[in-house]
Structure formats: structure tokens, C-alpha cells
Amino acid sequence: MKRIIAWLPDRVERRTKVIAWIYLAAQVLLVATGGAVRLTSSGLGCPTWPKCTADSLVNTPEMGIHGVIEFGNRMLGGVLAVLAILAFLSVVKLLRTRSDLFWLSFVAGLGVPFQAVLGGITVLTGLTWWVVGMHFIASMILVVLTTVYLVRVYAVPGPRLRAVPGWYAATAYVTSVVVGVTIVFGIVTTGSGPHAGDAKTPRNGLNPEIIEHVHAIPAYVTFALTLVLVVGAWRIRSTPVHRFTLLLLAVELAQIAVGLIQSNTGLPGILVGIHMTLAATLASVMTAVILSLKAPAPRDEVANASAAEAVSA
């Protein structure tokens, strides 16, 4: 036990950063594989939970490709559980020096079993569209949390101050809200479409053509706001913000292109899957933009603040 404790990092190092990258990538990959489950009508490939069948923990040959796809998605959930433990262990010694990383890894780690249970509920309820939607939202929250964890791993510890004008920060926060609205409407749109996860699963009853247009409204508002952020970042000469807003713009352009193509080609499964994965990527990059609005406080300001606290004490 002493050897294991000694082996754990006592500072942010290369192991910590590698685990953080893999952790985030696996969360996005879970969205992609979850999409594959639905788009191949494999949502009930394992008809029960937590076992795959009443008599088997894993899929059986008789279940065919649908069982393989569904169980494969469940296995990725197990991989995420391992990554959550590794991420926590990589910062467990840093509670005093980097409490932000400690608690982020702890909360994100708790989200992994919650996500697994919610996935089981989707199966037990026969893939009810709004339960599936909640499952997707939980995935988005975990993508956001692991993005925050990754960005903070690279951040300088200590107080942080806003590094952009107030109007710019307000625009970025509004953009993040509209991104959330866009994702929610995307869930409703998917719930009205043909990809239910199983041929017998009922849809939400909304008109797919109408709801697609409704879904497009916040998407285009997001795009317009992102253009403002890109131009604004260039004018205020903030390198981190400019870099992340350009990446945000690139993801949105890809998302819009895929969305237009899929809606005009009968919603082919592969494009819907790409669209879902891009939604997770969009949530991640938007989170990075928000985090880049602040920068480490100058040392003199930190010293002045510390001196003021000492005097008041």
C-alpha cells in the first residue's frame, strides 16, 4: 500500500495530463457509441439491465450484431469508470494545493455510475424518448465536467481575474446558454425522427419537419454570436480566447453543414451520429471558451489581497 501511495503524483505532471485527455476523449466517444446504438436499432440489443439478458451478464451469439453493439457501449461505460478512478487517484494528493482538481475529479467520477444507472433505466423503460434525452443530457454534463478538469489541469493555480471586457464576457455566457438550448431542441428533434433505437419504440409525436426548423433557430443564433466572439477576441488581442473561439466556429460550421445535409438526405444514420458527436464537441469547446475568459491574477494583486486580508484579520 505504501508503494502505491508513493507512486501517486504529488503534483500535476505528465501522467495527470494524459489521463485528463483520455478521460475527455472517452466521454465524447461514449456519446458517439451511444449514437451508434440508437442508429443501428440496437437500443434493446441487451433487453434488460444490469445483465445483458436474464441469464447472461454479456451478450450471446444468438443476439447477433445488435447485442454486440449494445454490450460494447456498456463496456465503454466500464472503461470510463476505470478512467474516473485513475483521474481521481492522479490528484488525490493535491487536495490542499489543487482542491479544484480534486473536487472536479470527484464529482465527475460520481457522474459515471449515475450515467450507467440512467442508461439502465432507458432500457428498462423501453427507450422512452425523454428518458433517452435525459441520458444524453447527462453525457453532455460529464463532457463539460471533464473539459473543465482538463483545462484546469493546464491552468496556473491561484486566483483568477476576468481577462476580457464585460460586454465580451456577457456575450460568451449568453452564447453558452443558447448552445444549451440548441442541444435540448436537438434532443426533441431526434425524439420525433426515425432513429428511436428500436423499431417498436414510439416517438414523441411532434412533426419532424417543423421541429427541425425550430431546432435551427438557436443553432443560427449560436453561430451569429460566435462570429461576434471571434471578431471581438481578435480586437481585444486575447490569444487563448481567440484560439478557442476559432475552434468553436469551426465546430459550428461542421455541425451546420452536417445538419443541412442530413435534413435534405432523409436523415442517414451515419450523419446523425456525426451530428451527435459534434454536439458533444461543441459543448466541450464552448466550456473551454468560458474558462478562457479569466486569467491568473498578477502577483502584485494577489500580494495586495493577501496583505489586506492579514490587516483585516
C-alpha positions as CSV (number, residue, x, y, z in Angstrom):
1,M,0.0,0.0,0.0
2,K,2.8,2.4,0.9
3,R,4.4,1.8,-2.6
4,I,1.1,2.6,-4.3
5,I,0.7,5.8,-2.2
6,A,4.3,6.8,-3.1
7,W,3.6,6.2,-6.7
8,L,0.6,8.6,-6.9
9,P,1.5,12.0,-8.3
10,D,2.1,14.8,-5.7
11,R,1.9,17.5,-8.4
12,V,0.3,18.0,-11.8
13,E,2.6,16.0,-14.1
14,R,2.5,14.3,-17.5
15,R,0.5,11.3,-16.2
16,T,-2.2,13.7,-14.9
17,K,-2.4,15.4,-18.2
18,V,-2.5,12.2,-20.3
19,I,-5.3,10.8,-18.1
20,A,-7.3,14.0,-18.4
21,W,-7.1,13.9,-22.2
22,I,-8.1,10.3,-22.4
23,Y,-10.9,10.9,-19.9
24,L,-12.5,13.7,-22.0
25,A,-12.0,11.7,-25.3
26,A,-13.7,8.7,-23.7
27,Q,-16.7,10.8,-22.7
28,V,-17.1,12.1,-26.2
29,L,-16.6,8.6,-27.6
30,L,-19.4,7.4,-25.3
31,V,-21.8,9.8,-27.0
32,A,-20.7,8.5,-30.4
33,T,-21.1,4.9,-29.4
34,G,-24.5,5.7,-27.7
35,G,-25.5,7.2,-31.1
36,A,-24.4,4.0,-32.8
37,V,-26.6,2.0,-30.5
38,R,-29.7,4.1,-31.5
39,L,-28.9,4.5,-35.1
40,T,-28.5,0.7,-35.7
41,S,-31.7,0.0,-33.8
42,S,-29.6,-1.8,-31.1
43,G,-31.1,0.1,-28.1
44,L,-32.6,-3.1,-26.9
45,G,-29.8,-5.4,-28.1
46,C,-29.4,-6.2,-24.4
47,P,-33.1,-6.3,-23.4
48,T,-32.5,-5.9,-19.7
49,W,-30.1,-4.3,-17.2
50,P,-27.7,-4.7,-15.4
51,K,-27.3,-8.0,-17.1
52,C,-27.5,-8.2,-20.9
53,T,-30.2,-10.9,-20.7
54,A,-32.0,-12.5,-17.8
55,D,-29.4,-15.4,-17.8
56,S,-26.2,-13.7,-19.1
57,L,-24.1,-10.8,-18.0
58,V,-22.7,-10.5,-21.5
59,N,-24.2,-10.7,-24.9
60,T,-24.7,-14.1,-26.5
61,P,-24.1,-15.2,-30.2
62,E,-27.9,-15.6,-30.6
63,M,-28.4,-11.9,-30.1
64,G,-26.4,-11.0,-33.2
65,I,-24.8,-7.7,-34.1
66,H,-27.4,-5.7,-32.0
67,G,-26.2,-7.4,-28.9
68,V,-22.6,-6.8,-29.7
69,I,-23.2,-3.0,-30.3
70,E,-25.3,-2.5,-27.1
71,F,-22.9,-4.5,-24.9
72,G,-19.9,-2.7,-26.4
73,N,-21.4,0.6,-25.4
74,R,-21.9,-0.8,-21.9
75,M,-18.3,-1.9,-21.8
76,L,-17.1,1.6,-22.6
77,G,-19.0,2.7,-19.5
78,G,-16.8,0.3,-17.6
79,V,-13.7,1.9,-19.2
80,L,-15.0,5.3,-18.1
81,A,-15.3,4.0,-14.5
82,V,-11.6,3.0,-14.6
83,L,-10.6,6.4,-16.0
84,A,-12.6,8.2,-13.4
85,I,-10.7,6.3,-10.7
86,L,-7.4,7.0,-12.3
87,A,-8.2,10.7,-12.7
88,F,-9.1,10.9,-9.0
89,L,-6.0,9.0,-7.9
90,S,-3.8,11.3,-10.0
91,V,-4.9,14.3,-7.9
92,V,-5.9,12.7,-4.6
93,K,-2.7,14.0,-3.0
94,L,-3.4,17.5,-4.2
95,L,-6.4,18.3,-2.0
96,R,-4.5,21.2,-0.3
97,T,-2.6,22.6,-3.3
98,R,-5.2,21.9,-6.1
99,S,-8.5,21.4,-4.4
100,D,-10.2,22.4,-7.7
101,L,-8.8,19.3,-9.5
102,F,-9.6,17.1,-6.5
103,W,-13.3,18.1,-6.4
104,L,-13.7,18.1,-10.2
105,S,-12.5,14.6,-10.5
106,F,-14.6,13.5,-7.5
107,V,-17.8,15.0,-8.9
108,A,-17.2,13.8,-12.5
109,G,-16.4,10.3,-11.0
110,L,-19.7,10.2,-9.2
111,G,-21.4,11.1,-12.5
112,V,-20.1,7.9,-14.2
113,P,-22.2,5.4,-12.2
114,F,-25.1,7.8,-12.3
115,Q,-24.9,7.8,-16.1
116,A,-24.7,4.0,-16.1
117,V,-27.9,3.7,-13.9
118,L,-29.7,6.2,-16.1
119,G,-28.7,4.1,-19.2
120,G,-30.2,1.1,-17.5
121,I,-33.4,3.0,-16.9
122,T,-33.6,3.8,-20.6
123,V,-33.5,0.1,-21.4
124,L,-36.0,-0.9,-18.7
125,T,-38.4,1.8,-19.9
126,G,-38.2,0.6,-23.5
127,L,-36.2,3.6,-24.8
128,T,-38.8,6.2,-23.9
129,W,-37.6,9.3,-25.9
130,W,-37.4,11.7,-23.0
131,V,-35.6,9.2,-20.8
132,V,-33.1,8.7,-23.6
133,G,-32.9,12.5,-23.8
134,M,-32.0,12.7,-20.1
135,H,-29.3,10.1,-20.7
136,F,-27.9,12.3,-23.4
137,I,-28.0,15.4,-21.2
138,A,-26.1,13.5,-18.5
139,S,-23.5,12.7,-21.1
140,M,-23.2,16.4,-22.0
141,I,-22.8,17.4,-18.3
142,L,-20.0,14.8,-18.0
143,V,-18.3,16.2,-21.2
144,V,-18.5,19.7,-19.7
145,L,-17.0,18.5,-16.3
146,T,-14.2,16.6,-17.9
147,T,-13.4,19.6,-20.1
148,V,-13.2,21.8,-17.1
149,Y,-11.0,19.2,-15.4
150,L,-8.7,19.1,-18.5
151,V,-8.4,22.9,-18.8
152,R,-7.8,23.3,-15.1
153,V,-5.0,20.7,-15.2
154,Y,-3.1,23.0,-17.5
155,A,-4.1,26.2,-15.6
156,V,-1.8,28.1,-13.3
157,P,-3.2,27.6,-9.7
158,G,-4.4,30.6,-7.7
159,P,-6.8,33.5,-8.0
160,R,-8.1,34.3,-11.5
161,L,-9.5,37.6,-12.9
162,R,-11.6,38.4,-15.9
163,A,-9.3,39.0,-18.8
164,V,-11.8,40.4,-21.3
165,P,-14.2,43.4,-21.3
166,G,-17.6,42.9,-19.5
167,W,-19.6,43.0,-22.7
168,Y,-17.5,40.2,-24.2
169,A,-17.9,38.0,-21.1
170,A,-21.6,38.6,-21.2
171,T,-21.8,37.7,-24.9
172,A,-19.9,34.5,-24.2
173,Y,-22.2,33.5,-21.3
174,V,-25.3,34.2,-23.5
175,T,-23.7,32.1,-26.2
176,S,-23.2,29.2,-23.8
177,V,-26.9,29.4,-22.8
178,V,-28.0,29.3,-26.5
179,V,-25.7,26.3,-27.1
180,G,-27.6,24.5,-24.3
181,V,-30.9,25.4,-25.8
182,T,-29.7,24.2,-29.2
183,I,-28.7,20.8,-27.7
184,V,-32.1,20.5,-25.9
185,F,-34.0,21.2,-29.1
186,G,-31.8,18.7,-30.9
187,I,-32.9,16.1,-28.4
188,V,-36.6,16.9,-29.0
189,T,-35.9,16.8,-32.8
190,T,-34.3,13.4,-32.6
191,G,-37.2,12.2,-30.5
192,S,-39.5,13.0,-33.4
193,G,-37.4,11.3,-36.0
194,P,-36.9,7.8,-37.3
195,H,-33.9,6.8,-35.1
196,A,-35.6,5.5,-31.9
197,G,-33.1,2.8,-31.0
198,D,-35.7,0.1,-31.7
199,A,-38.3,-0.4,-34.3
200,K,-41.1,-0.7,-31.7
201,T,-40.2,2.4,-29.7
202,P,-42.8,5.2,-30.1
203,R,-41.7,8.7,-30.9
204,N,-42.8,12.0,-29.2
205,G,-45.5,12.7,-31.8
206,L,-44.1,16.1,-33.0
207,N,-43.9,16.9,-36.7
208,P,-40.2,16.3,-37.6
209,E,-40.1,18.9,-40.3
210,I,-41.4,21.7,-38.1
211,I,-39.3,20.8,-35.1
212,E,-36.2,20.7,-37.4
213,H,-36.8,24.3,-38.3
214,V,-37.4,25.2,-34.6
215,H,-34.1,23.5,-33.7
216,A,-32.3,25.5,-36.4
217,I,-33.2,28.9,-34.9
218,P,-31.0,28.7,-31.7
219,A,-28.3,27.0,-33.9
220,Y,-28.1,30.0,-36.1
221,V,-28.2,32.4,-33.2
222,T,-25.3,30.5,-31.7
223,F,-23.4,30.9,-35.0
224,A,-24.1,34.6,-35.1
225,L,-22.9,35.1,-31.5
226,T,-19.8,33.1,-32.2
227,L,-18.9,35.4,-35.0
228,V,-19.1,38.3,-32.6
229,L,-16.9,36.4,-30.2
230,V,-14.3,35.6,-32.9
231,V,-14.1,39.2,-34.1
232,G,-14.1,40.5,-30.5
233,A,-11.3,38.2,-29.4
234,W,-9.2,39.4,-32.4
235,R,-9.8,43.0,-31.4
236,I,-9.0,42.6,-27.7
237,R,-6.0,40.5,-28.6
238,S,-6.6,37.7,-26.2
239,T,-4.7,34.7,-27.6
240,P,-6.4,31.9,-25.5
241,V,-9.9,33.3,-26.2
242,H,-9.2,33.8,-29.9
243,R,-7.9,30.3,-30.2
244,F,-10.9,28.7,-28.5
245,T,-13.5,30.9,-30.3
246,L,-11.9,30.0,-33.7
247,L,-12.2,26.3,-32.7
248,L,-15.8,26.9,-31.7
249,L,-16.6,28.5,-35.0
250,A,-15.0,25.5,-36.9
251,V,-17.1,23.0,-34.9
252,E,-20.3,25.0,-35.6
253,L,-19.6,25.2,-39.3
254,A,-19.1,21.5,-39.4
255,Q,-22.3,21.0,-37.3
256,I,-24.4,23.3,-39.6
257,A,-23.1,21.6,-42.7
258,V,-23.9,18.1,-41.4
259,G,-27.3,19.2,-40.1
260,L,-28.2,20.7,-43.5
261,I,-27.0,17.6,-45.4
262,Q,-28.8,15.1,-43.1
263,S,-32.1,17.0,-43.2
264,N,-32.0,17.0,-47.0
265,T,-31.0,13.4,-47.5
266,G,-33.6,11.7,-45.3
267,L,-31.5,11.6,-42.0
268,P,-29.0,8.9,-42.8
269,G,-27.7,7.2,-39.7
270,I,-24.1,8.0,-40.2
271,L,-24.7,11.7,-40.5
272,V,-27.0,11.8,-37.4
273,G,-24.2,10.0,-35.5
274,I,-21.7,12.6,-36.6
275,H,-24.1,15.4,-35.7
276,M,-24.5,13.9,-32.2
277,T,-20.7,13.6,-31.7
278,L,-20.2,17.2,-32.9
279,A,-22.8,18.3,-30.3
280,A,-20.6,16.8,-27.6
281,T,-17.6,18.5,-29.1
282,L,-19.5,21.8,-29.3
283,A,-20.3,21.6,-25.6
284,S,-16.7,20.9,-24.8
285,V,-15.3,23.8,-26.8
286,M,-17.9,26.2,-25.5
287,T,-16.8,25.3,-22.0
288,A,-13.2,26.0,-22.9
289,V,-14.2,29.4,-24.2
290,I,-16.0,30.3,-21.0
291,L,-12.9,29.2,-18.9
292,S,-10.6,31.2,-21.1
293,L,-12.4,34.4,-20.1
294,K,-10.3,34.5,-16.9
295,A,-6.5,34.6,-16.5
296,P,-4.3,34.2,-13.4
297,A,-4.2,37.3,-11.3
298,P,-1.0,39.3,-11.4
299,R,1.3,38.6,-8.5
300,D,1.1,42.1,-7.1
301,E,-2.7,42.0,-7.0
302,V,-2.5,38.6,-5.2
303,A,0.0,40.1,-2.7
304,N,-2.1,43.1,-2.1
305,A,-5.2,41.0,-1.5
306,S,-3.2,38.8,0.9
307,A,-1.9,41.9,2.8
308,A,-5.5,43.3,3.0
309,E,-6.7,40.0,4.5
310,A,-3.9,40.0,7.0
311,V,-4.7,43.6,8.1
312,S,-8.4,42.9,8.4
313,A,-7.7,39.7,10.5
